[in-house]
Amino acid sequence: MGKPIRVLVVDDSALVRQTLVDILNSAPDITVMAAVGDPLVAAEKMREQIPDVITLDIEMPRMDGLTFLRKLMAQHPIPVVICSSLALDGDETTFRAFEYGAVEIITKPKLGTKQFLEESRIRIVDAVRAAAQAKVRAVSSASPIKVAPKLDADVMLAKGQPGNFNLRTTEKVVLVGASTGGTEALLTFLSALPMDCPAIAVVQHMPEHFTAAFAKRLDGVCRINVKEAQDNDTLLRGQALIAPGSRHMLLKRSGTRYYVEVKDGPLVSRHRPSVDVLFRSGARYAGKNAVGVIMTGMGDDGAKGMREMFDAGSYTIAQDEASCVVFGMPQEAIKHGGVHKVMPLTAIAAEIVRACKD
């Protein structure tokens, strides 16, 4: 094992600081170099030692997190994970955090069930690991945590052959998966699509209460309609459905109608929503009528599902390394042999339009 990832925790709540320190120090490849109560103290600590990753609250005394983030990314870019309660739908500050250079946003851990606390550990540790590998743009030794087994899409949808439907359809559907760096990647991709583009379903790893505002933001800048998916929503041309945070989304079919099923369930490939769940359902219910796209992100969620789509006759695309913030997910999909074409982010929209005309 190489050098541990050094993390600087910045949060005005002593309880949250201690919780984050305990979670991060429990991971064998992460160490917290300091935990401080505001950005000005953080700046002093950084004069002594530069962290690999910073976790940062938004609302703090003396200097808010966004102001600190903006100054930091202009003077000394370091991967930043925003750790916020994100209690309000439509909170514009979360989008500004991404624009200013944050690579990930996670919800603060809170008192709750054992499952919630364990899932918080997984998400926080994975977010820090992803941030440590991210390409940012310029503008203690504790026992390892016992993580629940990494589940695959079997827990939501058993493996099987593509469905045999009596009513044939030539209508295409596009299934997209993304994680770290995906919010800006999706903005680039969706805003480049024409109004009559094929129906699109998107899984972007993000917290609960954030996806509705994210969809609304995209809807305001794209020519196509974008909305947070609800159970039984029909997939329509010129529209993208965004999976709700903390819920899985599956593609389903009734006759010639494609629609989505939104449901609870355990973490799959360490995520909920999971790209693997969406892609497997695409292989099952759309097969040759589906196009799969895997974008920037840490880990391997979507790699197995994309291979299943590939085997079912779907056309599959991976974002290339040069345009990814983190190349993990596309790279794993390529390794699994499930990718027809690797291409820059800015070329994917045109390729989707071309592929769906064939």
ZAMARGU-4260 file (C-alpha; in steps of 0.2 Angstrom, whole numbers, plus 5000, padded with zeros to 4 digits):
<rodrens>
0) 5000/5000/5000 | 5006/5017/4996 | 5006/5033/5006 | 4989/5036/5014 | 4977/5050/5008
5) 4979/5065/5019 | 4963/5074/5023 | 4959/5090/5031 | 4942/5091/5039 | 4934/5109/5039
10) 4917/5110/5048 | 4911/5121/5062 | 4902/5107/5071 | 4913/5098/5084 | 4901/5083/5083
15) 4902/5082/5064 | 4921/5084/5064 | 4924/5070/5076 | 4912/5059/5066 | 4921/5062/5050
20) 4938/5059/5059 | 4932/5043/5066 | 4925/5037/5049 | 4940/5042/5038 | 4953/5036/5050
25) 4945/5019/5051 | 4949/5017/5032 | 4967/5009/5031 | 4972/5020/5016 | 4966/5037/5023
30) 4972/5048/5038 | 4965/5064/5044 | 4980/5077/5046 | 4969/5089/5055 | 4950/5094/5059
35) 4947/5112/5061 | 4932/5123/5064 | 4933/5136/5050 | 4942/5140/5034 | 4954/5153/5042
40) 4961/5140/5053 | 4962/5128/5039 | 4972/5140/5029 | 4984/5141/5044 | 4986/5122/5044
45) 4989/5122/5026 | 5004/5133/5028 | 5012/5118/5038 | 5006/5104/5027 | 4996/5102/5011
50) 4982/5089/5012 | 4978/5078/4997 | 4959/5081/5000 | 4948/5093/5010 | 4931/5090/5016
55) 4922/5106/5018 | 4905/5112/5025 | 4896/5126/5016 | 4889/5136/5031 | 4902/5142/5043
60) 4907/5157/5053 | 4920/5170/5048 | 4921/5163/5030 | 4908/5153/5021 | 4914/5137/5013
65) 4910/5143/4995 | 4921/5158/4997 | 4935/5148/5004 | 4933/5135/4990 | 4934/5149/4977
70) 4950/5156/4984 | 4958/5139/4986 | 4955/5134/4968 | 4961/5150/4962 | 4977/5150/4972
75) 4981/5131/4976 | 4969/5119/4968 | 4966/5104/4980 | 4952/5091/4978 | 4937/5096/4989
80) 4923/5086/4995 | 4908/5097/5001 | 4900/5089/5016 | 4883/5097/5019 | 4866/5093/5025
85) 4859/5099/5008 | 4842/5100/5017 | 4834/5111/5004 | 4828/5107/4987 | 4834/5120/4974
90) 4849/5126/4985 | 4859/5135/4972 | 4875/5135/4983 | 4877/5116/4979 | 4878/5120/4960
95) 4890/5134/4963 | 4901/5122/4973 | 4903/5111/4957 | 4906/5127/4947 | 4920/5133/4959
100) 4929/5116/4958 | 4922/5104/4971 | 4923/5086/4964 | 4910/5078/4975 | 4896/5082/4987
105) 4890/5071/5000 | 4877/5072/5014 | 4883/5074/5032 | 4881/5058/5043 | 4867/5060/5055
110) 4859/5050/5069 | 4849/5036/5062 | 4848/5017/5059 | 4863/5006/5058 | 4861/5004/5039
115) 4861/5023/5037 | 4877/5025/5047 | 4885/5011/5038 | 4880/5018/5021 | 4886/5035/5026
120) 4903/5028/5030 | 4904/5019/5013 | 4899/5035/5004 | 4911/5047/5013 | 4926/5035/5012
125) 4923/5032/4993 | 4920/5051/4990 | 4937/5055/4998 | 4946/5041/4988 | 4938/5047/4972
130) 4943/5065/4976 | 4961/5060/4978 | 4961/5053/4960 | 4952/5068/4952 | 4959/5080/4940
135) 4956/5097/4948 | 4956/5112/4938 | 4965/5128/4943 | 4953/5143/4946 | 4978/5039/5065
140) 4979/5021/5065 | 4963/5013/5068 | 4956/4996/5064 | 4949/4995/5046 | 4930/4997/5046
145) 4920/4982/5042 | 4910/4986/5027 | 4895/4976/5021 | 4897/4965/5006 | 4897/4974/4990
150) 4881/4969/4982 | 4878/4968/4963 | 4862/4970/4953 | 4856/4953/4957 | 4848/4961/4973
155) 4836/4972/4962 | 4835/4962/4946 | 4840/4944/4943 | 4851/4940/4928 | 4841/4934/4912
160) 4840/4935/4894 | 4832/4950/4885 | 4813/4949/4885 | 4803/4942/4871 | 4790/4955/4867
165) 4775/4952/4855 | 4774/4970/4850 | 4790/4975/4841 | 4797/4993/4842 | 4811/5002/4834
170) 4810/5016/4847 | 4828/5019/4854 | 4832/5023/4872 | 4848/5030/4879 | 4854/5025/4897
175) 4868/5035/4905 | 4878/5032/4920 | 4890/5044/4929 | 4898/5048/4946 | 4912/5060/4951
180) 4913/5074/4939 | 4896/5069/4931 | 4886/5084/4935 | 4896/5095/4923 | 4898/5081/4911
185) 4879/5079/4910 | 4877/5097/4908 | 4889/5097/4893 | 4881/5081/4885 | 4862/5085/4888
190) 4864/5103/4882 | 4871/5097/4866 | 4856/5086/4861 | 4843/5092/4849 | 4824/5094/4854
195) 4819/5078/4846 | 4833/5067/4853 | 4829/5049/4859 | 4822/5046/4877 | 4836/5046/4890
200) 4837/5039/4907 | 4851/5045/4919 | 4859/5038/4935 | 4871/5051/4942 | 4877/5046/4960
205) 4871/5060/4971 | 4863/5063/4988 | 4844/5063/4991 | 4836/5080/4990 | 4848/5085/4977
210) 4842/5077/4961 | 4826/5087/4959 | 4836/5103/4959 | 4849/5096/4948 | 4836/5091/4935
215) 4828/5108/4936 | 4844/5117/4933 | 4847/5106/4918 | 4830/5109/4911 | 4833/5127/4912
220) 4848/5127/4901 | 4845/5112/4889 | 4834/5112/4873 | 4827/5095/4879 | 4815/5093/4894
225) 4824/5086/4910 | 4815/5080/4926 | 4818/5070/4941 | 4810/5053/4938 | 4795/5047/4946
230) 4789/5029/4947 | 4780/5024/4931 | 4786/5039/4921 | 4786/5036/4902 | 4802/5038/4892
235) 4798/5051/4879 | 4808/5058/4865 | 4816/5075/4869 | 4816/5071/4888 | 4829/5065/4900
240) 4824/5057/4917 | 4836/5059/4931 | 4836/5045/4945 | 4831/5052/4962 | 4845/5052/4975
245) 4845/5036/4986 | 4833/5027/4975 | 4836/5014/4961 | 4829/5017/4944 | 4825/5002/4932
250) 4820/5003/4913 | 4804/4993/4910 | 4793/4990/4895 | 4774/4987/4892 | 4770/4983/4874
255) 4779/4997/4864 | 4780/5009/4879 | 4796/5011/4889 | 4794/5017/4907 | 4805/5018/4923
260) 4802/5010/4939 | 4809/5019/4954 | 4811/5009/4970 | 4820/5007/4986 | 4833/4994/4989
265) 4851/4991/4996 | 4867/4999/4989 | 4872/4990/4973 | 4890/4992/4968 | 4891/5003/4983
270) 4878/5015/4976 | 4860/5019/4976 | 4855/5023/4963 | 4866/5011/4954 | 4871/5012/4936
275) 4873/4993/4936 | 4854/4991/4940 | 4849/5003/4926 | 4860/4995/4913 | 4855/4977/4917
280) 4837/4982/4916 | 4841/4990/4899 | 4849/4974/4893 | 4833/4965/4899 | 4819/4976/4892
285) 4827/4985/4877 | 4842/4975/4871 | 4846/4981/4853 | 4835/4996/4855 | 4846/5003/4869
290) 4862/5014/4869 | 4872/5014/4884 | 4884/5028/4889 | 4896/5027/4904 | 4904/5043/4910
295) 4917/5050/4922 | 4917/5042/4940 | 4926/5033/4953 | 4924/5014/4955 | 4916/5001/4944
300) 4898/5004/4945 | 4890/5001/4928 | 4905/4990/4921 | 4895/4973/4923 | 4879/4981/4917
305) 4887/4988/4902 | 4894/4971/4897 | 4876/4964/4899 | 4870/4978/4887 | 4884/4974/4875
310) 4880/4955/4875 | 4861/4959/4873 | 4865/4969/4857 | 4865/4987/4864 | 4877/5000/4857
315) 4889/5006/4871 | 4900/5021/4873 | 4913/5026/4886 | 4919/5043/4889 | 4938/5044/4886
320) 4951/5047/4899 | 4957/5064/4894 | 4939/5072/4896 | 4935/5062/4913 | 4938/5070/4930
325) 4940/5052/4936 | 4942/5038/4923 | 4938/5024/4934 | 4920/5019/4929 | 4924/5020/4910
330) 4940/5011/4912 | 4932/4997/4921 | 4918/4995/4908 | 4932/4994/4894 | 4941/4981/4904
335) 4925/4971/4905 | 4924/4971/4886 | 4907/4979/4886 | 4912/4995/4876 | 4910/4998/4857
340) 4917/5015/4856 | 4928/5027/4867 | 4926/5045/4864 | 4928/5063/4871 | 4913/5070/4881
345) 4910/5083/4868 | 4907/5071/4854 | 4895/5059/4863 | 4879/5069/4859 | 4882/5068/4841
350) 4886/5050/4841 | 4870/5046/4851 | 4860/5055/4837 | 4869/5046/4823 | 4867/5029/4832
355) 4849/5031/4835 | 4845/5035/4817 | 4853/5018/4811
</rodrens>
